[in-house]
Amino acid sequence: MKPSAPSQSRQINTSKRPIKKSVRQRKKLVKRRRGKSSGQNTASKANQQLSKFRQASVVAVAITMLLLTVFSEGEAVQTQDTLTTENVEDTVVDNVETTEEAVEIGDIGRAATDEAVTTIRELWVGFYQNLPKLLIALAALLLGWLLSKIIRPLLRSFTKNWRTSSAVMAVTSIAIWLLAIGVALSVMAGDIRALVGSVGLVGLALSWALQTPIESFTGWLLNSFKGYYRVGDRIAVGDVFGDVYQIDSLNTTVWEIGSPDQLGSVQAEQPTGRLVTFPNNEILTSTVINLTRDFPYVWDELAIPIANESDLMLAMEVLQKVADDLLGAYMEQPALEYARILKKANIDEKVAQNPQLFVSATDSWTNIIIRYLVTAKSRRKWKSDLQIAVSQELNKSQYKRKIISAYSRQQYQPIDSDGVPISGMNTPQKPE
């Protein structure tokens, strides 16, 4: 039995070598696997950290946008810092500064976009909710427009011979539009009391802001109903004197007429060729003079200066004959019409049917004034014709030294110590 022991031990020893090798190989394999697994773990950890960083960034951006829309800017920044500190891992905290810079750059645009989208959404929701009211208001305005279009031709056919037809149509259209606008606003507002109050305040503000246009429109209405002047009348309103050319709801335009009281190249009552426009509120604040509204004739006068040495009675007879020959037949019918108008107005005044003469004394001569009735638009013509006729008559030889025309002159009259004029010592001077 003894000699077999060594062989067994050898067998055992020989059997241990492969076991040791396998153990070493296993250890190496384990080390390799551990190295690979550690590398994989490191990579996976890095990927996990990166994904967590991305998730944390997205969460931070979302929270920031939410807080900006709910809280103020300062509260949003403070809450964002607290949540980031508590929920984000250490790797995210190390890169917070970089992340906040990127977030702050994009937050402004995103917040503005979200605010715009929210506003548009609210407007759309409000529009959708108020759509029935809006449709009813539009229908009321459309109905008012149709009524004004239908009523205007009817009023024009009924009032075509009225002087105030345009004013009646304008007032009717304004009333219809005010009613339609009131209905539309009451439907949109819902509360008629609040609407009345707001409309009253708005009307007060507009009355102050649009005072001149409102007064001009009021003046146009008064002129339309009262008939202060019409197109074609010769009027004087304030500093304006001329023939009415056009009348609208705010302004009146006239062809200007010259006058001695106005600056300009034409000093007589004849057209200057200029158009003058003035607001209709002048009717409310100025005196309106109409020369042709109810009676197109006016009284005019021509003064003939006669020297005091003349035979005044003879001069008056001659001038009366000249005026009657020129204007007697012309002014007979206008005088009758003028008398009828005065009688209708209960004005008791006798109207002469032929030219009249009056005498007026001055410092150096006597004026014989011829008063006559002519149309307002032909005063200059008739005055020129009358002046020519008078001059031709007085220049006849039969009136020489009897009717002496007056002129500017000086005369020296010597007197004695008692102040009595010395006869025969008059020294007439040449006329100046």
C-alpha positions in Angstrom: 0.0 0.0 0.0 2.9 2.5 0.8 4.5 2.4 -2.6 1.2 3.7 -4.1 1.1 6.9 -2.1 3.5 8.9 -4.2 1.6 8.2 -7.3 -1.6 9.5 -5.8 0.1 12.6 -4.7 1.4 13.2 -8.1 -1.9 12.7 -9.5 -3.3 15.1 -7.1 -0.6 17.7 -7.9 -1.1 17.3 -11.5 -4.8 17.7 -11.1 -4.4 21.0 -9.3 -2.5 22.8 -12.2 -5.4 23.0 -14.5 -7.6 24.1 -11.7 -5.2 27.0 -10.8 -5.1 28.0 -14.5 -8.9 28.0 -14.8 -9.1 30.1 -11.7 -6.7 32.6 -13.0 -8.5 32.7 -16.3 -11.7 33.2 -14.5 -10.2 36.0 -12.5 -8.9 37.6 -15.6 -12.2 37.2 -17.3 -14.0 38.6 -14.3 -11.6 41.5 -14.2 -12.2 42.1 -17.9 -15.9 41.8 -17.4 -15.7 44.2 -14.5 -13.6 46.6 -16.6 -16.1 46.4 -19.4 -19.0 46.7 -17.0 -17.4 49.6 -15.2 -16.9 51.4 -18.6 -20.5 50.6 -19.5 -21.6 51.8 -16.2 -19.7 55.0 -16.6 -21.2 55.6 -20.0 -24.6 54.8 -18.8 -24.2 57.1 -15.9 -23.1 59.9 -18.2 -26.1 59.2 -20.5 -28.3 59.2 -17.5 -26.9 62.4 -16.2 -27.2 64.0 -19.6 -30.8 62.9 -20.0 -31.5 64.1 -16.5 -29.9 67.5 -17.4 -32.1 67.7 -20.5 -35.2 66.8 -18.5 -34.3 69.3 -15.8 -33.8 72.0 -18.4 -37.1 71.3 -20.0 -38.8 71.3 -16.6 -37.1 74.5 -15.6 -38.2 76.2 -18.9 -41.8 75.0 -18.5 -41.9 76.1 -14.9 -40.4 79.5 -15.8 -43.0 80.0 -18.5 -45.8 79.0 -16.2 -44.6 81.3 -13.4 -44.2 84.3 -15.8 -47.8 84.0 -16.9 -49.1 83.6 -13.3 -46.9 85.6 -11.0 -44.8 88.7 -11.4 -41.3 88.7 -12.8 -39.6 88.8 -9.4 -41.7 86.0 -7.9 -41.2 83.9 -10.9 -37.4 84.1 -10.7 -37.4 83.4 -6.9 -39.7 80.4 -7.2 -37.8 79.1 -10.2 -34.5 79.3 -8.2 -36.1 77.4 -5.2 -37.5 74.6 -7.4 -34.3 74.2 -9.3 -32.3 73.9 -6.1 -34.6 71.3 -4.6 -35.4 69.0 -7.6 -32.4 69.1 -9.9 -29.4 66.8 -9.1 -25.9 68.0 -8.4 -24.8 67.7 -12.0 -27.6 70.0 -13.1 -26.9 72.5 -10.3 -23.3 72.8 -11.6 -24.6 74.0 -14.9 -27.5 76.2 -13.6 -25.9 79.4 -14.6 -25.4 78.3 -18.2 -28.9 76.9 -18.4 -30.5 80.1 -16.9 -28.8 82.3 -19.5 -30.2 80.1 -22.3 -33.6 80.1 -20.7 -33.7 83.8 -20.1 -32.9 84.4 -23.8 -35.8 82.3 -25.0 -38.3 83.2 -22.2 -39.0 86.7 -23.6 -40.0 85.5 -27.0 -42.0 82.6 -25.6 -43.8 84.7 -23.0 -44.7 87.3 -25.7 -45.9 84.6 -28.0 -48.0 83.0 -25.2 -49.4 86.3 -24.2 -50.4 87.1 -27.8 -51.9 83.7 -28.3 -53.9 84.1 -25.0 -55.1 87.5 -26.0 -56.2 86.3 -29.4 -58.0 83.3 -27.8 -59.8 85.6 -25.4 -60.8 88.0 -28.2 -62.1 85.1 -30.2 -64.1 83.7 -27.2 -65.5 87.2 -26.5 -66.4 87.7 -30.2 -68.0 84.3 -30.4 -70.0 85.0 -27.3 -71.1 88.4 -28.5 -71.7 87.3 -32.1 -75.6 87.2 -31.7 -75.6 90.8 -30.2 -73.3 92.0 -33.0 -75.5 90.5 -35.7 -78.6 92.2 -34.1 -76.8 95.5 -33.9 -75.7 95.2 -37.6 -79.2 94.4 -38.5 -80.5 97.5 -36.7 -78.0 99.7 -38.6 -78.8 98.1 -41.9 -82.5 98.7 -41.2 -81.8 102.3 -40.4 -79.9 102.7 -43.7 -82.7 101.1 -45.7 -85.3 103.3 -44.0 -83.3 106.5 -44.8 -82.9 105.4 -48.4 -86.7 104.7 -48.7 -87.9 107.8 -46.9 -85.7 110.3 -48.7 -87.3 109.9 -52.1 -90.8 110.0 -50.5 -90.0 113.2 -48.7 -88.5 114.7 -51.8 -91.7 114.0 -53.8 -93.9 115.5 -51.0 -91.7 118.5 -50.3 -90.3 119.3 -53.8 -91.9 122.7 -53.7 -90.8 123.6 -50.2 -87.9 125.8 -49.5 -87.1 123.6 -46.5 -87.2 120.3 -48.2 -83.4 119.6 -47.8 -83.5 120.5 -44.1 -86.5 118.2 -43.6 -84.8 115.3 -45.3 -81.6 115.9 -43.4 -83.4 116.1 -40.0 -85.3 112.9 -40.8 -82.2 111.0 -41.8 -80.4 112.1 -38.7 -83.3 111.0 -36.5 -83.4 107.6 -38.2 -79.6 107.1 -37.8 -79.7 108.2 -34.2 -82.5 105.7 -33.5 -80.6 102.9 -35.3 -77.3 103.7 -33.5 -79.1 103.9 -30.1 -80.7 100.5 -30.7 -77.4 99.0 -31.8 -75.6 100.3 -28.8 -78.3 99.3 -26.3 -78.1 95.7 -27.7 -74.3 95.6 -27.4 -74.2 97.2 -24.0 -77.2 95.3 -22.5 -77.9 97.9 -19.8 -79.8 100.9 -21.2 -79.1 103.0 -18.1 -75.4 102.7 -18.5 -75.8 103.3 -22.2 -77.7 106.5 -21.6 -75.1 107.8 -19.1 -72.2 107.0 -21.4 -73.9 108.5 -24.4 -74.6 111.7 -22.4 -71.0 112.0 -21.4 -69.8 111.3 -25.0 -72.3 113.9 -26.3 -71.1 116.5 -23.8 -67.5 115.9 -24.8 -68.3 116.0 -28.5 -70.3 119.2 -28.0 -67.2 120.9 -26.6 -64.8 119.4 -29.1 -67.0 120.0 -32.2 -68.6 123.3 -31.1 -68.0 125.2 -34.3 -69.3 122.4 -36.7 -72.4 121.9 -34.5 -73.1 125.6 -34.5 -72.6 125.7 -38.3 -75.0 122.8 -38.7 -77.5 124.6 -36.4 -77.2 127.7 -38.5 -77.8 125.8 -41.6 -81.0 124.3 -40.1 -82.2 127.7 -39.0 -81.5 129.2 -42.5 -83.3 126.3 -44.1 -86.4 126.7 -42.0 -86.4 130.5 -41.6 -85.0 131.3 -45.1 -82.5 134.1 -44.1 -81.0 133.7 -47.6 -81.1 131.4 -50.6 -78.9 130.8 -53.6 -78.8 133.9 -55.8 -79.6 136.4 -53.0 -77.3 139.4 -52.4 -76.3 139.3 -48.8 -74.0 140.9 -46.3 -73.0 138.7 -43.3 -70.3 140.1 -41.1 -67.5 141.3 -43.3 -68.7 139.3 -46.3 -70.8 141.0 -49.1 -71.8 139.1 -52.2 -74.2 136.9 -54.1 -74.9 133.5 -52.6 -73.4 130.8 -54.8 -73.6 127.6 -52.7 -75.0 126.5 -49.3 -74.1 123.3 -47.6 -74.6 122.0 -44.1 -71.5 123.7 -42.7 -70.5 126.6 -45.0 -71.9 129.2 -47.4 -70.0 130.4 -50.5 -70.7 133.7 -52.2 -69.4 135.6 -55.2 -67.9 138.7 -53.6 -69.2 142.1 -54.4 -67.1 145.2 -54.1 -68.0 147.9 -51.6 -66.5 151.3 -50.4 -66.3 149.8 -46.9 -64.1 146.9 -48.0 -60.5 146.8 -49.1 -60.1 145.6 -52.7 -59.7 146.7 -56.3 -63.5 147.1 -56.8 -65.0 149.9 -54.7 -68.5 149.8 -56.1 -71.3 147.1 -55.9 -70.0 145.0 -58.7 -68.6 141.4 -58.7 -64.9 141.1 -57.9 -64.7 137.5 -59.3 -63.6 136.1 -55.9 -65.4 133.3 -54.0 -65.7 133.8 -50.2 -66.6 130.9 -47.9 -67.8 131.5 -44.3 -69.1 129.1 -41.7 -72.9 129.0 -41.1 -72.4 129.8 -37.5 -72.1 133.5 -38.6 -75.9 133.4 -38.9 -76.1 132.9 -35.1 -73.5 135.6 -34.2 -73.6 138.2 -36.9 -76.2 140.5 -38.6 -77.6 139.0 -41.8 -78.5 141.7 -44.4 -80.4 140.4 -47.4 -81.0 142.9 -50.2 -83.1 140.6 -52.5 -85.0 138.0 -50.4 -88.6 139.2 -50.4 -88.2 142.4 -52.5 -85.3 142.7 -55.0 -85.5 146.5 -55.1 -83.6 148.9 -52.8 -83.7 152.7 -52.4 -80.7 154.5 -53.7 -79.6 158.2 -53.6 -77.6 160.6 -55.8 -76.4 163.9 -54.3 -76.0 166.8 -56.7 -73.9 169.7 -55.2 -75.3 173.1 -56.1 -73.6 176.4 -55.3 -75.5 178.6 -52.8 -75.6 181.4 -55.4 -77.8 179.2 -57.7 -81.5 179.3 -58.1 -82.4 176.3 -55.9 -86.1 176.1 -56.9 -85.1 176.1 -60.6 -82.5 173.5 -59.9 -85.0 171.2 -58.1 -87.5 171.5 -60.9 -84.9 170.6 -63.5 -83.5 167.7 -61.5 -87.0 166.4 -60.8 -87.8 166.4 -64.5 -84.6 164.6 -65.3 -85.2 161.9 -62.7 -88.9 161.4 -63.7 -87.9 161.0 -67.4 -85.3 158.4 -66.6 -86.8 156.5 -63.6 -90.5 157.4 -63.3 -91.9 154.6 -65.4 -89.3 152.2 -64.2 -90.0 152.5 -60.4 -93.8 152.7 -60.6 -94.5 149.0 -60.4 -91.8 148.2 -57.8 -93.2 151.0 -55.6 -96.7 149.5 -55.7 -95.3 146.1 -54.7 -93.3 147.6 -51.9 -96.4 149.3 -50.6 -98.3 146.0 -50.6 -95.5 144.3 -48.6 -95.5 147.1 -46.1 -99.2 147.0 -45.7 -99.2 143.2 -45.2 -96.6 143.7 -42.4 -98.9 146.3 -40.8 -96.3 149.1 -41.5 -98.1 152.3 -42.3 -95.8 154.2 -44.6 -96.5 155.9 -47.9 -94.4 154.8 -50.8 -93.6 157.3 -53.5 -94.1 156.0 -57.1 -91.7 158.5 -58.7 -88.2 159.8 -57.7 -88.1 162.3 -54.8 -85.9 165.3 -54.1 -84.5 166.4 -50.8 -82.2 169.3 -49.9 -79.3 169.1 -47.5 -77.0 172.1 -46.6 -73.3 171.9 -46.2 -70.6 174.4 -45.2 -70.0 175.7 -48.7 -72.8 174.5 -50.9 -76.2 172.8 -51.0 -76.8 169.2 -51.9 -80.0 168.3 -53.8 -80.5 164.6 -53.2 -82.4 162.4 -55.7 -84.0 159.3 -54.1 -85.2 156.5 -56.3 -86.0 152.8 -56.3 -84.0 150.3 -58.4 -83.0 146.7 -58.3 -80.2 145.9 -55.8 -78.0 144.3 -58.5 -78.2 147.3 -60.9 -77.6 150.2 -58.5 -74.3 151.3 -60.1 -75.8 151.3 -63.6 -78.8 153.5 -62.7 -76.7 155.9 -60.7 -74.3 156.3 -63.6 -77.1 156.9 -66.0 -78.7 159.4 -63.7 -75.4 161.3 -63.2 -74.9 161.5 -66.9 -78.4 162.7 -67.5 -78.1 165.4 -64.8 -74.7 166.7 -66.1 -76.0 166.9 -69.6 -79.1 168.9 -68.5 -77.2 171.3 -66.2 -74.6 172.1 -68.9 -77.2 173.6 -71.2 -76.8 177.2 -71.9 -80.2 178.2 -70.6 -79.2 177.4 -67.1 -75.9 179.3 -67.2 -75.4 181.5 -64.1 -78.7 180.2 -62.8 -77.7 176.7 -61.7 -74.0 176.7 -60.7 -72.4 173.5 -59.8 -70.5 173.6 -56.6 -66.8 173.1 -56.3 -64.1 173.6 -53.7 -63.2 177.3 -53.6 -61.9 180.0 -51.3 -63.1 183.6 -51.1 -61.7 186.6 -49.1 -64.3 189.0 -47.7 -62.8 192.3 -46.3 -64.6 193.9 -43.4 -64.4 197.2 -41.7 -63.4 198.0 -38.1 -67.0 197.2 -37.0 -66.9 193.8 -38.6 -69.2 194.8 -41.5 -68.3 193.3 -44.9 -67.1 195.9 -47.4 -69.3 195.6 -50.5 -67.5 195.4 -53.8 -64.3 194.1 -52.3 -64.9 190.4 -52.8 -61.8 188.7 -54.2 -62.7 185.3 -55.4 -59.8 182.8 -55.8 -59.3 180.1 -58.3 -60.8 176.8 -57.4 -58.5 174.4 -55.7 
